[in-house]
Amino acid sequence: MLTAIYIALLLVSIGLIVVVLMQAKGSGLGGIFGSDPGVYKTRRGVEKTIFNLTIVLAVLFLALDMLAVLLSS
């Protein structure tokens, strides 16, 4: 049982890394060199889906991690 949770944790963490890296496309290094930080905009379409998927994967990772800690002790 614990092995299955560890495998699920590994898969969720890889998915979370990929989703976060996909999300960071607009942040760049422009702020370091004095460019305008940008205008507030709403997330739409794929960007909103990726944002929501990030939240779901983060909550799932936290829940799996807590479950693994409870079962290992």
N, CA, C and O atoms as a printed pandas DataFrame, in Angstrom:
     atom_number atom_name residue_name chain_id  residue_number  x_coord  y_coord  z_coord
0              1         N          MET        A               1    0.833   -1.203    0.000
1              2        CA          MET        A               1    0.000    0.000    0.000
2              3         C          MET        A               1    0.868    1.254    0.000
3              4         O          MET        A               1    0.623    2.201   -0.748
4              5         N          LEU        A               2    1.874    1.238    0.844
5              6        CA          LEU        A               2    2.749    2.408    0.945
6              7         C          LEU        A               2    3.546    2.616   -0.337
7              8         O          LEU        A               2    3.822    3.752   -0.723
8              9         N          THR        A               3    3.912    1.523   -0.993
9             10        CA          THR        A               3    4.640    1.624   -2.257
10            11         C          THR        A               3    3.780    2.291   -3.323
11            12         O          THR        A               3    4.285    3.091   -4.110
12            13         N          ALA        A               4    2.498    1.974   -3.358
13            14        CA          ALA        A               4    1.585    2.583   -4.319
14            15         C          ALA        A               4    1.449    4.085   -4.058
15            16         O          ALA        A               4    1.359    4.876   -4.998
16            17         N          ILE        A               5    1.434    4.469   -2.800
17            18        CA          ILE        A               5    1.345    5.891   -2.468
18            19         C          ILE        A               5    2.620    6.612   -2.882
19            20         O          ILE        A               5    2.565    7.738   -3.377
20            21         N          TYR        A               6    3.770    5.968   -2.683
21            22        CA          TYR        A               6    5.035    6.581   -3.102
22            23         C          TYR        A               6    5.106    6.743   -4.620
23            24         O          TYR        A               6    5.605    7.753   -5.116
24            25         N          ILE        A               7    4.614    5.764   -5.347
25            26        CA          ILE        A               7    4.589    5.872   -6.808
26            27         C          ILE        A               7    3.643    6.987   -7.238
27            28         O          ILE        A               7    3.961    7.760   -8.142
28            29         N          ALA        A               8    2.480    7.073   -6.592
29            30        CA          ALA        A               8    1.531    8.152   -6.899
30            31         C          ALA        A               8    2.139    9.513   -6.573
31            32         O          ALA        A               8    1.945   10.472   -7.320
32            33         N          LEU        A               9    2.871    9.603   -5.468
33            34        CA          LEU        A               9    3.545   10.850   -5.103
34            35         C          LEU        A               9    4.575   11.244   -6.162
35            36         O          LEU        A               9    4.696   12.418   -6.512
36            37         N          LEU        A              10    5.297   10.282   -6.654
37            38        CA          LEU        A              10    6.294   10.540   -7.691
38            39         C          LEU        A              10    5.635   11.051   -8.971
39            40         O          LEU        A              10    6.105   12.018   -9.570
40            41         N          LEU        A              11    4.560   10.410   -9.385
41            42        CA          LEU        A              11    3.868   10.831  -10.602
42            43         C          LEU        A              11    3.227   12.216  -10.452
43            44         O          LEU        A              11    3.294   13.038  -11.365
44            45         N          VAL        A              12    2.615   12.462   -9.305
45            46        CA          VAL        A              12    1.994   13.768   -9.068
46            47         C          VAL        A              12    3.056   14.855   -8.999
47            48         O          VAL        A              12    2.833   15.959   -9.496
48            49         N          SER        A              13    4.192   14.571   -8.401
49            50        CA          SER        A              13    5.245   15.585   -8.308
50            51         C          SER        A              13    5.825   15.906   -9.687
51            52         O          SER        A              13    6.119   17.067   -9.973
52            53         N          ILE        A              14    5.993   14.909  -10.534
53            54        CA          ILE        A              14    6.468   15.158  -11.898
54            55         C          ILE        A              14    5.441   15.987  -12.664
55            56         O          ILE        A              14    5.798   16.924  -13.378
56            57         N          GLY        A              15    4.171   15.639  -12.512
57            58        CA          GLY        A              15    3.111   16.420  -13.160
58            59         C          GLY        A              15    3.076   17.854  -12.669
59            60         O          GLY        A              15    2.873   18.781  -13.453
60            61         N          LEU        A              16    3.273   18.036  -11.377
61            62        CA          LEU        A              16    3.270   19.382  -10.804
62            63         C          LEU        A              16    4.438   20.210  -11.327
63            64         O          LEU        A              16    4.280   21.397  -11.614
64            65         N          ILE        A              17    5.593   19.598  -11.450
65            66        CA          ILE        A              17    6.765   20.292  -11.991
66            67         C          ILE        A              17    6.507   20.726  -13.426
67            68         O          ILE        A              17    6.803   21.861  -13.799
68            69         N          VAL        A              18    5.956   19.826  -14.225
69            70        CA          VAL        A              18    5.682   20.143  -15.628
70            71         C          VAL        A              18    4.671   21.276  -15.751
71            72         O          VAL        A              18    4.854   22.190  -16.556
72            73         N          VAL        A              19    3.610   21.220  -14.960
73            74        CA          VAL        A              19    2.567   22.246  -15.039
74            75         C          VAL        A              19    3.099   23.601  -14.586
75            76         O          VAL        A              19    2.766   24.622  -15.187
76            77         N          VAL        A              20    3.912   23.629  -13.544
77            78        CA          VAL        A              20    4.472   24.896  -13.069
78            79         C          VAL        A              20    5.429   25.475  -14.105
79            80         O          VAL        A              20    5.439   26.686  -14.326
80            81         N          LEU        A              21    6.228   24.633  -14.739
81            82        CA          LEU        A              21    7.131   25.127  -15.773
82            83         C          LEU        A              21    6.374   25.641  -16.995
83            84         O          LEU        A              21    6.823   26.587  -17.643
84            85         N          MET        A              22    5.251   25.042  -17.314
85            86        CA          MET        A              22    4.435   25.531  -18.419
86            87         C          MET        A              22    3.805   26.878  -18.084
87            88         O          MET        A              22    3.549   27.690  -18.973
88            89         N          GLN        A              23    3.560   27.106  -16.818
89            90        CA          GLN        A              23    2.889   28.319  -16.367
90            91         C          GLN        A              23    3.828   29.514  -16.330
91            92         O          GLN        A              23    3.359   30.649  -16.422
92            93         N          ALA        A              24    5.105   29.310  -16.203
93            94        CA          ALA        A              24    6.060   30.394  -15.986
94            95         C          ALA        A              24    6.521   31.062  -17.275
95            96         O          ALA        A              24    7.562   31.719  -17.273
96            97         N          LYS        A              25    5.788   30.919  -18.373
97            98        CA          LYS        A              25    6.243   31.446  -19.651
98            99         C          LYS        A              25    6.278   32.965  -19.706
99           100         O          LYS        A              25    7.109   33.509  -20.433
100          101         N          GLY        A              26    5.430   33.678  -18.984
101          102        CA          GLY        A              26    5.370   35.118  -19.095
102          103         C          GLY        A              26    6.162   35.875  -18.049
103          104         O          GLY        A              26    6.198   37.105  -18.091
104          105         N          SER        A              27    6.790   35.197  -17.123
105          106        CA          SER        A              27    7.433   35.917  -16.026
106          107         C          SER        A              27    8.793   36.471  -16.426
107          108         O          SER        A              27    9.097   37.611  -16.076
108          109         N          GLY        A              28    9.611   35.735  -17.129
109          110        CA          GLY        A              28   10.877   36.211  -17.683
110          111         C          GLY        A              28   11.764   37.004  -16.738
111          112         O          GLY        A              28   11.482   37.096  -15.543
112          113         N          LEU        A              29   12.820   37.569  -17.264
113          114        CA          LEU        A              29   13.756   38.369  -16.484
114          115         C          LEU        A              29   13.585   39.857  -16.748
115          116         O          LEU        A              29   14.451   40.648  -16.372
116          117         N          GLY        A              30   12.511   40.251  -17.374
117          118        CA          GLY        A              30   12.307   41.652  -17.729
118          119         C          GLY        A              30   12.257   42.581  -16.529
119          120         O          GLY        A              30   12.685   43.732  -16.626
120          121         N          GLY        A              31   11.748   42.113  -15.412
121          122        CA          GLY        A              31   11.645   42.950  -14.227
122          123         C          GLY        A              31   12.997   43.329  -13.646
123          124         O          GLY        A              31   13.119   44.365  -12.992
124          125         N          ILE        A              32   14.002   42.515  -13.872
125          126        CA          ILE        A              32   15.333   42.802  -13.346
126          127         C          ILE        A              32   15.936   44.021  -14.037
127          128         O          ILE        A              32   16.628   44.818  -13.404
128          129         N          PHE        A              33   15.678   44.163  -15.316
129          130        CA          PHE        A              33   16.291   45.234  -16.093
130          131         C          PHE        A              33   15.427   46.475  -16.202
131          132         O          PHE        A              33   15.699   47.342  -17.033
132          133         N          GLY        A              34   14.408   46.580  -15.392
133          134        CA          GLY        A              34   13.635   47.807  -15.302
134          135         C          GLY        A              34   12.448   47.917  -16.224
135          136         O          GLY        A              34   11.880   49.002  -16.345
136          137         N          SER        A              35   12.046   46.854  -16.878
137          138        CA          SER        A              35   10.873   46.953  -17.734
138          139         C          SER        A              35    9.609   46.925  -16.884
139          140         O          SER        A              35    9.637   46.541  -15.715
140          141         N          ASP        A              36    8.521   47.332  -17.483
141          142        CA          ASP        A              36    7.245   47.389  -16.795
142          143         C          ASP        A              36    6.821   45.983  -16.379
143          144         O          ASP        A              36    6.889   45.065  -17.197
144          145         N          PRO        A              37    6.384   45.785  -15.128
145          146        CA          PRO        A              37    6.016   44.451  -14.671
146          147         C          PRO        A              37    4.790   43.893  -15.384
147          148         O          PRO        A              37    4.516   42.698  -15.279
148          149         N          GLY        A              38    4.057   44.718  -16.096
149          150        CA          GLY        A              38    2.909   44.227  -16.846
150          151         C          GLY        A              38    1.602   44.715  -16.261
151          152         O          GLY        A              38    1.554   45.287  -15.172
152          153         N          VAL        A              39    0.568   44.477  -16.996
153          154        CA          VAL        A              39   -0.764   44.886  -16.614
154          155         C          VAL        A              39   -1.503   43.655  -16.107
155          156         O          VAL        A              39   -1.303   42.546  -16.602
156          157         N          TYR        A              40   -2.349   43.864  -15.125
157          158        CA          TYR        A              40   -3.125   42.747  -14.606
158          159         C          TYR        A              40   -4.051   42.232  -15.689
159          160         O          TYR        A              40   -4.749   43.007  -16.343
160          161         N          LYS        A              41   -4.053   40.935  -15.875
161          162        CA          LYS        A              41   -4.956   40.346  -16.859
162          163         C          LYS        A              41   -5.595   39.105  -16.269
163          164         O          LYS        A              41   -5.041   38.470  -15.372
164          165         N          THR        A              42   -6.752   38.773  -16.775
165          166        CA          THR        A              42   -7.432   37.578  -16.288
166          167         C          THR        A              42   -6.950   36.364  -17.072
167          168         O          THR        A              42   -6.549   36.473  -18.231
168          169         N          ARG        A              43   -6.996   35.220  -16.426
169          170        CA          ARG        A              43   -6.597   33.981  -17.091
170          171         C          ARG        A              43   -7.783   33.468  -17.891
171          172         O          ARG        A              43   -8.914   33.444  -17.405
172          173         N          ARG        A              44   -7.510   33.061  -19.118
173          174        CA          ARG        A              44   -8.567   32.526  -19.969
174          175         C          ARG        A              44   -8.061   31.300  -20.703
175          176         O          ARG        A              44   -6.862   31.141  -20.934
176          177         N          GLY        A              45   -8.985   30.448  -21.060
177          178        CA          GLY        A              45   -8.673   29.302  -21.896
178          179         C          GLY        A              45   -7.689   28.340  -21.265
179          180         O          GLY        A              45   -7.864   27.897  -20.130
180          181         N          VAL        A              46   -6.646   28.022  -22.026
181          182        CA          VAL        A              46   -5.653   27.039  -21.591
182          183         C          VAL        A              46   -4.910   27.523  -20.350
183          184         O          VAL        A              46   -4.585   26.725  -19.471
184          185         N          GLU        A              47   -4.640   28.818  -20.276
185          186        CA          GLU        A              47   -3.923   29.365  -19.121
186          187         C          GLU        A              47   -4.706   29.146  -17.834
187          188         O          GLU        A              47   -4.117   28.837  -16.798
188          189         N          LYS        A              48   -6.009   29.300  -17.885
189          190        CA          LYS        A              48   -6.850   29.083  -16.709
190          191         C          LYS        A              48   -6.889   27.596  -16.344
191          192         O          LYS        A              48   -6.867   27.234  -15.168
192          193         N          THR        A              49   -6.947   26.743  -17.371
193          194        CA          THR        A              49   -6.952   25.298  -17.130
194          195         C          THR        A              49   -5.655   24.855  -16.472
195          196         O          THR        A              49   -5.675   24.058  -15.534
196          197         N          ILE        A              50   -4.523   25.365  -16.958
197          198        CA          ILE        A              50   -3.229   25.011  -16.368
198          199         C          ILE        A              50   -3.138   25.521  -14.933
199          200         O          ILE        A              50   -2.607   24.830  -14.063
200          201         N          PHE        A              51   -3.647   26.713  -14.679
201          202        CA          PHE        A              51   -3.647   27.261  -13.320
202          203         C          PHE        A              51   -4.479   26.393  -12.376
203          204         O          PHE        A              51   -4.045   26.084  -11.266
204          205         N          ASN        A              52   -5.666   26.005  -12.819
205          206        CA          ASN        A              52   -6.518   25.154  -11.979
206          207         C          ASN        A              52   -5.907   23.772  -11.782
207          208         O          ASN        A              52   -6.016   23.197  -10.699
208          209         N          LEU        A              53   -5.267   23.237  -12.812
209          210        CA          LEU        A              53   -4.600   21.946  -12.696
210          211         C          LEU        A              53   -3.445   22.014  -11.701
211          212         O          LEU        A              53   -3.188   21.050  -10.981
212          213         N          THR        A              54   -2.751   23.148  -11.658
213          214        CA          THR        A              54   -1.675   23.340  -10.685
214          215         C          THR        A              54   -2.213   23.262   -9.260
215          216         O          THR        A              54   -1.609   22.629   -8.394
216          217         N          ILE        A              55   -3.334   23.900   -9.029
217          218        CA          ILE        A              55   -3.940   23.881   -7.695
218          219         C          ILE        A              55   -4.371   22.471   -7.323
219          220         O          ILE        A              55   -4.132   22.025   -6.201
220          221         N          VAL        A              56   -5.001   21.769   -8.249
221          222        CA          VAL        A              56   -5.467   20.403   -7.981
222          223         C          VAL        A              56   -4.285   19.483   -7.686
223          224         O          VAL        A              56   -4.330   18.697   -6.740
224          225         N          LEU        A              57   -3.229   19.577   -8.494
225          226        CA          LEU        A              57   -2.066   18.719   -8.271
226          227         C          LEU        A              57   -1.365   19.045   -6.956
227          228         O          LEU        A              57   -0.869   18.139   -6.286
228          229         N          ALA        A              58   -1.313   20.317   -6.576
229          230        CA          ALA        A              58   -0.683   20.692   -5.312
230          231         C          ALA        A              58   -1.472   20.142   -4.119
231          232         O          ALA        A              58   -0.884   19.641   -3.160
232          233         N          VAL        A              59   -2.779   20.234   -4.179
233          234        CA          VAL        A              59   -3.619   19.703   -3.093
234          235         C          VAL        A              59   -3.513   18.182   -3.042
235          236         O          VAL        A              59   -3.447   17.601   -1.959
236          237         N          LEU        A              60   -3.497   17.533   -4.208
237          238        CA          LEU        A              60   -3.350   16.088   -4.258
238          239         C          LEU        A              60   -2.000   15.639   -3.712
239          240         O          LEU        A              60   -1.910   14.636   -3.005
240          241         N          PHE        A              61   -0.949   16.390   -4.045
241          242        CA          PHE        A              61    0.380   16.077   -3.519
242          243         C          PHE        A              61    0.401   16.195   -1.998
243          244         O          PHE        A              61    0.948   15.331   -1.312
244          245         N          LEU        A              62   -0.184   17.247   -1.481
245          246        CA          LEU        A              62   -0.225   17.437   -0.037
246          247         C          LEU        A              62   -1.006   16.317    0.645
247          248         O          LEU        A              62   -0.576   15.803    1.678
248          249         N          ALA        A              63   -2.145   15.937    0.080
249          250        CA          ALA        A              63   -2.961   14.873    0.669
250          251         C          ALA        A              63   -2.229   13.530    0.634
251          252         O          ALA        A              63   -2.254   12.779    1.609
252          253         N          LEU        A              64   -1.578   13.233   -0.490
253          254        CA          LEU        A              64   -0.832   11.978   -0.583
254          255         C          LEU        A              64    0.351   11.958    0.377
255          256         O          LEU        A              64    0.670   10.925    0.966
256          257         N          ASP        A              65    0.988   13.096    0.525
257          258        CA          ASP        A              65    2.125   13.169    1.436
258          259         C          ASP        A              65    1.687   12.952    2.885
259          260         O          ASP        A              65    2.348   12.233    3.634
260          261         N          MET        A              66    0.586   13.566    3.273
261          262        CA          MET        A              66    0.073   13.359    4.626
262          263         C          MET        A              66   -0.344   11.910    4.855
263          264         O          MET        A              66   -0.127   11.351    5.930
264          265         N          LEU        A              67   -0.947   11.311    3.827
265          266        CA          LEU        A              67   -1.345    9.912    3.937
266          267         C          LEU        A              67   -0.132    9.005    4.068
267          268         O          LEU        A              67   -0.155    8.044    4.837
268          269         N          ALA        A              68    0.920    9.300    3.328
269          270        CA          ALA        A              68    2.137    8.504    3.415
270          271         C          ALA        A              68    2.772    8.618    4.791
271          272         O          ALA        A              68    3.279    7.632    5.325
272          273         N          VAL        A              69    2.750    9.798    5.361
273          274        CA          VAL        A              69    3.322    9.987    6.705
274          275         C          VAL        A              69    2.491    9.230    7.751
275          276         O          VAL        A              69    3.037    8.590    8.649
276          277         N          LEU        A              70    1.178    9.315    7.618
277          278        CA          LEU        A              70    0.316    8.610    8.584
278          279         C          LEU        A              70    0.481    7.094    8.481
279          280         O          LEU        A              70    0.484    6.405    9.501
280          281         N          LEU        A              71    0.616    6.572    7.277
281          282        CA          LEU        A              71    0.713    5.121    7.114
282          283         C          LEU        A              71    2.110    4.595    7.453
283          284         O          LEU        A              71    2.259    3.427    7.810
284          285         N          SER        A              72    3.119    5.435    7.344
285          286        CA          SER        A              72    4.475    4.954    7.610
286          287         C          SER        A              72    4.794    4.899    9.102
287          288         O          SER        A              72    5.755    4.242    9.503
288          289         N          SER        A              73    4.015    5.569    9.913
289          290        CA          SER        A              73    4.310    5.551   11.347
290          291         C          SER        A              73    3.440    4.581   12.108
291          292         O          SER        A              73    3.574    4.457   13.326
